[in-house]
Amino acid sequence: MSKAEILAELTKLSVQDRREILAQLWRLEETSGPTEREKAVLNDAQASYDANPVAGAAWPEVEARLRQRS
């Protein structure tokens, strides 16, 4: 079955079936680990932090700013 056929069939499934498929896809993603591109992004972020660790903000502060935008 081609990807196009699979995508077309998804719309015919029940909500529960789609949720099960989504959960399985997430499990597969979690076990595959980061891609080379994701590793590069993480390495760049780590290097930025290592160069200036006080430049960042704690998650609660970032979350509060994001919620204010909504």
Number of C-alpha atoms within 10 A of each C-alpha: 5 7 8 8 9 10 10 11 10 13 10 10 11 10 11 9 12 14 12 12 13 12 12 12 11 12 11 11 11 10 8 9 10 12 9 9 9 11 12 12 12 13 12 12 12 13 12 13 13 10 10 10 11 8 8 10 10 7 9 9 10 11 11 10 11 10 9 7 6 5
